[in-house]
């Protein structure tokens, strides 16, 4: 297993330290959001209520947001999968 060392010089860089340590949580959160949108698009399940079916508009919006999220991640050279 590889070892990575990240060095921060001061207390003022506390936010940078926190971002470096919790980056994987951001990925997991985005992955979960993408999966919820995918379920709406693929299965027609409502993201708001698991017992209701999504409307056509909800499916279209979910698909558009899913594409937009992937576009933004791509701009930053990030992948969900």
Number of C-alpha atoms within 10 A of each C-alpha: 3 3 4 6 5 7 7 11 7 8 9 9 10 12 10 11 15 10 12 11 11 10 10 11 11 11 15 12 11 16 15 13 15 20 13 18 25 18 18 24 21 11 12 18 21 20 19 11 9 9 9 11 16 21 13 12 9 18 23 14 15 23 19 13 14 18 14 12 16 15 13 11 14 12 9 8 8 12 10 13 5
